[in-house]
Amino acid sequence: MRAMITKCICAWLFLAICIPSFGQESDDPNAVRLEARITGYVAAYNKGDAEALADFWSEQGEYTTLAGQTLRGRSEISAKFKEWFSESGLGQLELVDPNVEIQSPSVAIETGTARVTIPDQETTETGYRAILVNTSAGWKIDGVSEYELEPVAPSNFDRLQELEWMVGSWTRESEESNVEASCRWTTNQNFLLQTYRVTSSEGGILEVSQIIGWDPDAETIRSWTFDSDGGFSAGRWNGGEGRWTCQSLSVLPDGRRGSATNIYERVDENSLRYSSIGRQVDGELIPNVEPVEMARIIESPDN
């Protein structure tokens, strides 16, 4: 119960600092007055003055918490502020992406995220919508409703960022075959998805799909590859600074097992080099794939 009260009070405290979202100097007298009110509110909060904080609400002000509890009037709000200061002390309030709209000379609406940091407690983030009214005593908080934020999907972008240079479309043409490749991030940037299409001079086509991602169990970058002939493989990546090796174990379409070390190198911004060495099938060495270069496809600005 104490944790719930602390979270709710933190949100109330935070909601009153919504006004600085105007930020820059404004010729709008309403915006100027709103900003001035917040300056006084912050001073009261830093002093831990619950009665002064409650005075920033309208006489009939209401707050609906995340749990659905509604608190009404300055007296109840002031009592909760006192309780909160007594139990938790002062916290650090931060406004994240606020949006204030002045609906009329007497009404403003703000939406945003309240982030509250309290010593020895977990930082909380809560979405809110506040109604502000312009009264004879200045701008007051007339109503606040709190809501749960949509959870942010986890991303392993930081783990895979060094491979971002591979993103794009690539091509290579030779007498033996033509290769078209593309690489893109999946949603939430947890995986890189690569596709290859190899067309031989005789007309045969091989398509390859590869997924590259972070393995949190092994704490390494891994890849899973599938080709249109029915083969598949898994690899473990190592490297950095534009040169990566992938130790790959594969199963061929006929059931034989293979292994190889595949090397990916960034030559420059618009070219990469690929090679494959130490290749084996059922323990027998087979020829390496000598280094081949692919060029980035740069689309015309008109496309």
URFEN-V844459 format. One record per pair of residues at least 12 apart in sequence whose ideal C-beta (glycine too) atoms are under 10 Angstrom apart, sorted by the first residue. I is the first residue (numbers start at 1). J is the second residue. D is the distance in Angstrom with one decimal. If there is no record, write none. Layout:
BEGIN
i: {I:I}
j: {J:J}
d: {D:D}
END
This chain:
BEGIN
i: {2:2:2:2:3:3:3:3:4:4:4:4:5:5:5:5:5:5:5:6:6:6:6:6:6:6:6:6:7:7:7:7:7:7:7:7:7:7:7:7:7:8:8:8:8:8:8:8:8:8:8:8:8:9:9:9:9:9:9:9:9:9:9:9:9:9:9:9:9:10:10:10:10:10:10:10:10:10:10:10:10:10:10:11:11:11:11:11:11:11:11:11:11:11:11:11:12:12:12:12:12:12:12:12:12:12:12:12:12:12:12:12:12:13:13:13:13:13:13:13:13:13:13:13:13:13:14:14:14:14:14:14:14:14:14:14:14:14:14:14:14:14:14:14:15:15:15:15:15:15:15:15:15:15:15:15:15:15:15:15:15:15:16:16:16:16:16:16:16:16:16:16:16:16:16:16:16:16:16:17:17:17:17:17:17:17:17:17:17:17:18:18:18:18:18:18:18:18:18:18:18:18:18:18:18:18:18:19:19:19:19:19:19:19:19:19:19:19:19:19:19:19:19:19:19:20:20:20:20:20:20:20:20:21:21:21:21:21:21:21:21:21:21:21:22:22:22:22:22:22:22:23:23:23:28:28:29:30:30:30:30:30:30:30:30:30:31:31:31:33:33:33:34:34:34:34:34:34:34:34:35:36:36:37:37:37:37:37:37:38:38:38:40:40:40:40:41:41:41:41:42:44:44:45:45:45:45:45:46:47:47:48:48:48:48:48:48:48:49:49:49:49:50:50:50:50:50:50:50:50:50:50:51:51:51:51:51:51:51:52:52:53:53:53:53:53:53:53:54:54:54:54:54:54:54:54:54:54:54:55:55:55:55:55:55:56:56:56:56:56:56:56:57:57:57:57:57:57:57:57:57:57:57:58:58:58:58:58:58:58:58:58:58:58:58:59:59:59:59:59:59:59:60:60:60:60:60:60:60:61:61:61:61:61:61:61:61:61:61:61:62:62:62:62:62:62:62:62:63:63:63:63:63:63:63:63:63:63:64:64:64:64:64:64:64:65:65:65:65:66:66:66:66:66:66:66:66:66:67:68:69:70:70:71:74:77:77:84:88:88:88:88:88:89:89:89:90:90:91:91:91:91:91:91:91:92:92:92:92:92:92:93:93:93:93:93:94:94:94:94:94:94:94:95:95:95:95:95:95:96:96:96:96:96:96:96:97:97:97:98:98:98:98:98:98:98:99:99:99:100:100:100:102:102:103:103:104:104:105:106:106:106:106:106:107:107:107:107:107:107:108:108:108:108:108:108:108:109:109:109:109:109:110:110:110:110:110:110:110:111:111:111:111:111:111:112:112:112:112:112:113:113:113:113:113:114:114:114:114:114:114:114:125:125:125:126:126:126:126:127:127:127:127:127:127:128:128:128:128:128:129:129:129:129:129:130:130:130:130:130:131:131:131:132:152:153:153:153:153:154:154:154:155:155:155:155:155:155:156:156:156:156:156:156:156:156:156:157:157:157:157:157:158:158:159:159:159:159:159:159:159:159:159:160:160:160:160:160:160:160:160:160:160:161:162:162:162:162:162:162:162:162:163:163:163:163:163:163:163:163:163:163:163:163:164:164:164:164:165:165:165:165:165:165:165:165:166:166:166:166:166:166:166:166:166:166:166:166:167:167:167:167:167:167:167:167:168:168:168:168:168:168:168:168:168:168:168:169:169:169:169:169:169:169:169:169:169:169:170:170:170:170:170:170:170:170:170:170:170:170:170:171:171:171:171:171:172:172:172:172:172:172:172:172:173:173:173:174:174:175:176:176:176:176:177:177:177:177:177:177:177:177:177:178:178:178:178:178:179:179:179:179:179:179:179:179:179:180:180:180:180:180:180:180:180:181:181:181:181:181:181:181:181:181:181:181:181:182:182:182:182:182:183:183:183:183:183:186:186:186:190:190:190:191:191:191:191:191:191:191:192:192:192:192:192:192:193:193:193:193:193:194:194:194:194:194:194:194:195:195:195:195:196:196:196:196:196:196:196:197:198:198:204:205:206:206:206:206:207:207:207:207:208:208:208:208:208:208:208:209:209:209:209:209:209:210:210:210:210:210:210:210:210:211:211:211:211:212:212:212:212:212:212:213:214:215:215:218:220:220:220:221:221:221:221:221:221:221:222:222:222:222:222:223:223:223:223:223:223:225:225:225:225:227:227:227:228:229:229:229:230:230:230:230:230:231:231:231:231:231:231:231:232:232:232:232:233:233:233:233:233:233:233:233:233:233:233:234:234:234:234:234:234:235:235:235:235:235:235:235:235:236:236:237:237:239:239:239:241:242:242:242:242:242:242:243:243:243:243:243:244:244:244:244:244:245:245:245:245:245:245:245:246:246:246:246:246:246:247:247:247:247:247:248:248:248:248:248:248:250:250:250:252:252:254:255:256:256:256:256:257:257:257:257:258:258:258:258:258:258:258:259:259:259:259:259:259:260:260:260:260:260:260:260:260:260:261:261:261:261:261:261:262:262:262:262:262:262:262:263:263:263:263:263:265:265:267:267:267:267:268:269:269:270:270:270:270:270:271:271:271:271:272:272:272:272:272:273:273:273:273:274:274:274:274:274:274:275:275:275:275:275:276:276:276:276:276:277:277:277}
j: {83:84:87:88:88:121:122:124:65:66:67:69:65:69:80:83:84:87:88:83:84:87:88:91:116:118:121:124:65:66:67:84:88:114:116:118:121:122:124:126:146:63:64:65:66:67:69:71:80:84:124:126:146:50:53:63:65:71:77:80:81:82:83:84:85:87:88:91:116:84:88:91:92:93:114:115:116:117:118:121:123:124:126:63:65:66:93:114:116:124:125:126:127:128:144:146:53:54:56:57:61:63:65:71:77:80:81:84:114:128:141:144:146:41:42:44:45:53:81:84:85:90:91:93:114:116:45:91:92:93:94:95:96:112:113:114:115:116:124:125:126:128:130:144:41:56:57:63:93:95:110:112:114:126:128:129:130:132:141:144:145:146:37:38:40:41:42:44:45:53:54:56:57:93:130:132:140:141:144:38:39:41:42:45:56:93:94:95:98:114:34:38:41:95:98:99:100:108:110:111:112:114:128:130:132:141:144:31:33:34:35:36:37:38:39:41:42:95:98:100:108:110:130:132:139:34:35:38:39:42:95:98:100:34:35:38:95:97:98:99:100:110:111:112:34:35:38:98:100:102:108:35:98:100:102:105:105:102:104:105:106:107:108:132:134:139:100:102:108:134:138:139:100:102:108:110:132:134:138:139:139:138:139:56:132:138:139:140:141:56:95:139:52:55:56:138:53:55:56:141:93:56:81:81:85:90:91:93:90:85:90:81:82:84:85:86:89:90:78:81:82:85:77:78:79:80:81:82:83:84:85:86:74:75:77:78:79:81:82:78:81:74:77:78:81:82:84:85:73:74:75:76:77:78:79:80:81:82:141:74:77:78:137:138:140:74:77:132:138:139:140:141:71:73:74:76:77:78:140:141:142:143:144:73:74:131:132:133:135:137:139:140:141:142:143:73:74:75:135:137:140:142:72:73:74:133:140:142:143:73:74:76:77:131:133:140:141:142:143:144:76:77:131:141:142:143:144:145:76:77:80:128:130:141:143:144:145:146:128:129:143:144:145:146:147:126:144:145:146:124:126:127:128:145:146:147:148:149:146:146:146:143:145:144:140:141:144:118:116:118:119:120:121:118:119:120:118:119:116:117:118:119:121:123:124:115:116:117:118:119:123:114:115:116:117:118:113:114:115:116:117:123:125:110:112:113:114:115:128:112:113:114:115:125:127:149:111:112:113:110:111:112:113:114:128:130:111:112:129:112:130:132:132:134:131:132:133:134:134:132:133:134:135:139:131:132:133:134:139:142:130:131:132:133:134:139:142:129:130:131:132:143:128:129:130:131:132:141:144:127:128:129:130:145:147:126:127:128:129:130:125:126:127:128:149:126:127:128:130:144:146:149:148:149:152:146:147:148:149:145:146:147:148:149:150:144:145:146:147:149:143:144:145:146:147:142:143:144:145:146:143:144:145:144:188:187:188:189:190:188:190:216:185:187:188:189:190:214:188:189:190:191:213:214:215:216:221:185:188:189:190:214:189:214:189:190:213:214:215:216:219:220:221:185:189:190:191:192:212:213:214:221:237:189:221:237:239:240:241:242:244:266:183:192:194:212:221:237:239:240:242:244:264:266:183:185:189:192:183:242:264:266:268:269:272:296:181:182:183:184:192:194:212:244:264:266:272:296:182:183:184:185:192:193:194:296:181:182:183:184:269:270:272:296:297:298:299:181:182:183:184:195:294:295:296:297:298:299:182:183:194:196:270:271:272:274:293:294:295:296:297:197:294:295:296:297:198:271:272:274:292:293:294:295:199:294:295:201:292:201:198:200:201:202:198:199:200:201:202:204:205:206:292:197:198:199:200:201:196:197:198:199:206:208:274:292:294:195:196:197:198:199:207:294:297:194:195:196:197:198:208:210:272:274:294:296:297:194:195:196:197:297:195:196:210:212:272:211:212:213:211:213:214:210:211:212:213:214:223:224:210:211:212:213:221:223:209:210:211:212:213:208:209:210:211:212:223:225:207:208:209:210:208:209:210:225:227:274:294:228:227:228:229:228:227:228:229:231:226:227:228:229:225:226:227:228:229:231:233:224:225:226:227:228:232:223:224:225:226:227:233:235:246:223:224:225:226:224:225:235:237:244:246:237:237:236:237:236:236:237:238:235:236:237:238:239:244:246:234:235:236:237:246:235:236:237:246:248:262:246:248:250:262:250:252:253:253:252:253:254:251:252:253:254:255:250:251:252:253:254:256:258:250:251:252:253:246:248:249:250:251:252:257:258:259:260:262:246:247:248:249:250:251:247:248:249:250:259:260:261:262:248:249:262:264:263:264:265:266:264:265:266:267:268:272:263:264:265:266:273:262:263:264:265:266:261:262:263:264:265:275:277:260:261:262:263:264:276:259:260:261:262:278:260:261:262:276:278:279:279:280:281:281:282:281:282:281:282:283:284:280:281:282:283:279:280:281:282:283:284:286:278:279:280:281:282:283:276:277:278:279:280:281:286:288:289:275:276:277:278:279:288:274:275:276:277:278:279:289:275:276:277:289:291:291:293:291:293:294:295:296:296:298:294:295:296:297:298:293:294:295:296:292:293:294:295:296:291:292:293:294:289:290:291:292:293:294:288:289:290:291:292:288:289:290:291:292:289:290:291}
d: {9.4:9.9:6.3:8.6:9.8:8.3:9.4:9.7:8.0:8.5:6.2:8.6:9.2:9.6:7.2:6.7:6.8:7.5:8.9:9.3:6.4:6.7:5.1:8.7:8.9:7.1:7.2:8.7:8.2:7.3:9.0:9.9:10.0:9.9:7.8:9.5:9.2:9.7:5.4:7.4:9.1:7.8:9.8:4.4:7.1:7.5:7.3:8.1:7.6:8.5:10.0:8.9:7.5:9.7:10.0:9.7:9.4:9.8:9.2:5.6:6.6:9.8:7.4:3.6:8.6:8.9:7.7:9.0:9.1:7.6:8.0:5.8:9.9:7.6:7.3:9.3:3.7:9.0:6.9:9.1:9.8:6.3:8.1:8.1:7.4:7.6:9.6:5.1:7.1:8.0:9.8:5.0:9.5:6.4:7.6:5.3:8.2:9.4:9.9:8.7:9.9:5.9:8.9:8.2:6.8:7.3:7.4:8.4:9.0:9.5:8.6:6.9:9.0:9.0:9.9:10.0:5.9:7.1:7.6:7.8:9.6:9.1:7.2:5.9:8.5:7.3:9.4:8.7:9.9:4.5:7.8:7.1:9.8:9.1:9.1:3.7:7.5:5.7:9.5:10.0:8.0:7.7:9.9:9.8:9.9:9.6:9.7:8.1:9.3:9.3:8.0:8.9:6.4:9.4:5.6:9.3:5.1:9.6:6.6:5.1:9.9:8.5:8.6:7.1:9.9:4.7:8.4:8.9:7.6:7.0:10.0:5.2:8.2:8.9:8.5:9.6:10.0:6.1:9.1:5.7:9.8:6.4:6.2:7.8:10.0:5.7:8.7:6.1:9.1:8.8:8.8:7.5:9.7:6.4:5.6:9.4:6.7:9.1:4.4:9.0:6.5:8.7:8.1:5.8:7.9:8.7:9.5:8.5:9.1:4.4:5.5:8.5:6.1:3.7:8.6:8.0:9.7:9.4:8.8:7.2:8.7:8.0:9.8:8.0:7.6:8.9:6.5:5.6:8.7:8.8:6.9:7.9:9.3:9.1:9.3:9.4:6.7:8.9:3.7:6.9:4.7:6.9:10.0:7.3:6.5:5.5:9.2:9.4:6.5:9.3:10.0:8.7:9.4:9.8:7.2:9.8:9.0:5.6:9.2:6.2:8.7:9.9:7.4:9.8:6.7:8.0:8.4:7.0:8.9:7.6:6.5:6.0:7.6:8.2:6.7:9.5:7.2:8.6:9.1:5.3:9.7:8.3:8.8:7.0:8.9:5.8:4.9:8.5:9.6:8.8:10.0:9.0:8.1:9.3:7.8:9.1:6.9:9.2:5.1:9.3:8.5:7.5:9.7:9.1:9.6:7.5:9.1:7.5:7.1:9.9:9.1:8.6:9.1:9.5:4.7:9.4:7.9:5.9:9.8:8.5:9.8:8.8:8.5:5.2:7.9:8.2:3.4:4.3:8.6:8.0:6.1:9.2:8.6:9.9:9.9:5.4:10.0:8.0:8.2:9.2:9.3:9.6:7.8:7.4:5.2:9.6:9.9:9.3:8.9:4.4:7.7:8.8:4.7:3.6:8.6:8.8:6.2:9.2:9.8:6.9:9.6:8.4:8.7:9.9:8.6:9.2:9.3:9.9:9.0:8.4:6.6:5.9:9.8:8.1:5.5:9.9:5.6:8.9:6.0:4.7:7.6:9.3:8.9:9.1:8.1:9.3:9.1:6.0:6.6:8.9:9.5:3.9:6.7:4.6:8.5:6.8:6.3:9.7:9.0:9.5:8.2:9.5:7.2:6.5:8.9:9.9:9.6:7.3:9.1:6.8:6.8:9.4:6.7:9.2:9.1:6.9:5.6:5.5:6.7:7.9:9.6:9.3:9.3:9.5:7.7:5.1:7.5:8.8:8.9:6.9:8.8:9.7:9.4:8.4:7.5:4.6:7.9:7.8:10.0:9.6:8.0:7.0:4.5:6.6:9.2:9.3:9.0:8.7:5.6:9.7:6.3:9.0:9.5:9.2:4.6:6.8:6.2:10.0:8.8:9.6:9.9:9.9:9.3:9.3:9.7:9.1:10.0:9.7:9.9:5.6:8.5:9.3:7.4:7.4:7.0:9.6:8.2:8.7:5.3:6.1:4.0:7.7:8.1:9.4:9.4:8.7:7.2:4.3:7.6:8.8:8.9:7.3:7.5:5.8:8.0:9.9:9.0:8.1:4.5:7.7:7.3:9.1:9.4:9.4:6.0:7.6:7.2:7.6:10.0:6.4:4.0:7.7:5.4:7.2:9.7:9.8:9.1:5.8:6.1:6.1:7.5:3.7:7.9:9.4:9.4:9.6:5.2:6.1:10.0:8.5:9.0:8.3:8.9:9.3:9.2:9.5:9.9:8.6:6.4:9.4:6.1:4.4:8.1:9.3:7.0:7.1:5.9:7.3:10.0:8.5:8.5:7.8:4.3:8.0:7.7:7.4:9.9:7.1:7.2:6.1:7.4:9.9:7.9:7.3:4.6:8.3:6.7:9.6:9.4:7.6:7.0:5.0:7.7:10.0:9.8:9.8:7.5:6.4:8.6:8.5:5.6:7.0:5.7:7.4:6.6:4.9:7.8:5.5:9.8:9.7:7.9:9.8:9.7:5.9:9.5:5.3:7.4:7.5:6.8:9.2:7.0:4.6:7.0:4.9:8.6:6.1:6.9:5.3:7.2:9.9:8.4:7.3:5.2:8.3:7.6:8.4:7.0:4.9:8.1:9.8:4.2:7.6:8.8:9.7:9.2:7.9:4.5:9.5:8.1:7.4:7.4:9.8:9.6:9.6:5.0:4.9:5.8:9.7:8.7:7.3:5.1:8.1:6.8:4.0:9.5:8.0:9.1:7.9:8.2:4.0:7.7:9.3:9.3:9.1:9.9:9.2:8.6:4.2:9.5:9.0:9.2:9.3:6.9:8.5:7.3:8.1:7.9:6.3:6.9:7.2:6.2:6.7:9.5:8.8:9.0:9.9:8.2:5.5:7.6:8.2:8.1:9.9:8.6:6.0:9.9:6.5:7.5:8.0:9.3:9.5:9.8:7.0:8.4:9.7:9.2:8.0:9.1:8.1:9.4:6.8:9.6:5.2:9.8:7.7:7.9:9.7:9.1:9.8:4.6:9.6:6.7:7.2:8.4:9.0:7.2:8.1:7.1:9.9:8.8:5.1:6.1:6.6:7.2:9.9:9.4:9.9:9.0:7.2:6.3:8.3:9.8:8.8:9.6:5.4:7.2:8.7:9.7:7.2:4.8:8.1:9.2:10.0:9.9:9.8:7.0:4.0:8.8:8.1:7.1:7.6:9.4:8.9:9.3:8.6:6.8:9.6:9.7:4.3:6.7:5.8:6.5:10.0:6.4:5.9:8.3:5.6:9.4:9.8:9.8:8.9:6.2:6.8:4.5:7.0:9.8:9.8:9.2:8.6:7.8:6.4:9.7:6.8:5.8:9.4:5.5:6.2:4.8:6.3:9.1:8.7:9.8:8.9:9.9:8.5:7.5:4.8:8.4:8.4:6.4:7.3:5.2:7.9:9.6:9.8:9.3:8.1:6.7:8.6:7.3:4.7:8.2:7.9:9.9:9.4:8.5:6.7:6.8:4.7:7.5:9.1:8.7:9.6:9.3:9.3:6.5:10.0:9.3:7.1:5.5:8.4:9.0:8.6:8.0:9.7:8.7:8.6:9.9:8.1:9.9:8.6:10.0:6.1:7.5:10.0:5.3:6.4:4.3:8.6:9.5:9.6:8.2:7.4:4.3:7.4:9.5:8.6:7.4:7.5:5.8:7.9:9.6:8.0:7.3:4.3:7.8:7.0:8.5:8.6:7.1:6.9:5.4:7.6:4.1:8.0:7.6:9.4:8.6:10.0:9.8:9.2:9.4:9.6:10.0:7.5:6.2:5.9:6.5:9.7:9.1:6.9:4.2:9.0:6.4:7.2:4.7:7.4:9.4:9.1:9.9:8.9:7.1:5.1:7.8:8.7:9.7:5.7:7.1:4.4:7.8:9.4:8.9:8.7:9.4:6.5:5.0:7.8:8.7:8.3:9.4:8.7:7.2:9.7:8.8:9.9:9.8:8.3:9.7:7.6:5.7:6.9:7.6:9.0:7.5:3.9:7.9:9.1:8.3:8.7:6.7:6.6:5.8:6.8:9.0:4.5:8.1:6.5:6.1:7.8:9.1:9.1:7.5:7.6:9.4:9.3:9.7:8.3:9.9:8.5:5.0:9.7:9.0:8.3:3.8:8.7:9.9:6.2:6.4:5.1:5.1:9.0:9.5:8.4:6.8:5.8:9.1:9.2:9.2:4.9:6.2:3.4:7.1:9.3:9.8:7.7:8.8:8.4:9.4:9.7:9.6:7.1:5.9:7.9:9.4:6.0:3.9:7.4:8.7:9.8:8.8:9.2:7.0:8.1:8.9:9.2:8.7:8.7:8.1:9.2:8.6:8.9:6.5:3.5:8.4:9.3:8.9:7.3:7.4:4.9:7.2:9.2:8.8:7.4:4.8:7.8:8.9:5.7:7.0:5.4:7.8:9.7:10.0:9.2:8.4:7.2:4.4:7.8:7.2:9.1:7.8:8.1:5.8:8.2:9.0:5.1:7.3:5.7:8.4:9.9:9.3:9.8:10.0:8.9:6.9:9.0:9.9:9.7:5.5:5.1:9.9:9.7:8.6:7.4:6.1:8.6:7.0:6.1:4.6:7.6:9.7:9.7:8.1:7.3:7.3:5.1:8.4:9.9:9.1:5.0:7.2:6.1:4.3:7.3:9.5:8.9:8.7:8.3:9.0:7.0:5.2:4.7:8.2:9.5:7.2:7.5:4.9:8.3:9.6:9.3:8.3:4.8:7.2:7.0:9.4:7.9:8.0:9.2:9.9:6.5:9.3:9.5:9.3:7.4:9.9:9.7:6.3:4.1:9.1:6.8:5.6:6.8:5.4:6.7:9.6:7.0:5.5:8.5:7.9:5.2:7.1:5.1:7.8:7.5:9.9:7.1:5.7:7.9:6.8:7.0:5.7:6.3:4.2:7.1:6.2:3.9:8.9:9.5:9.8:7.8:9.2:9.7}
END
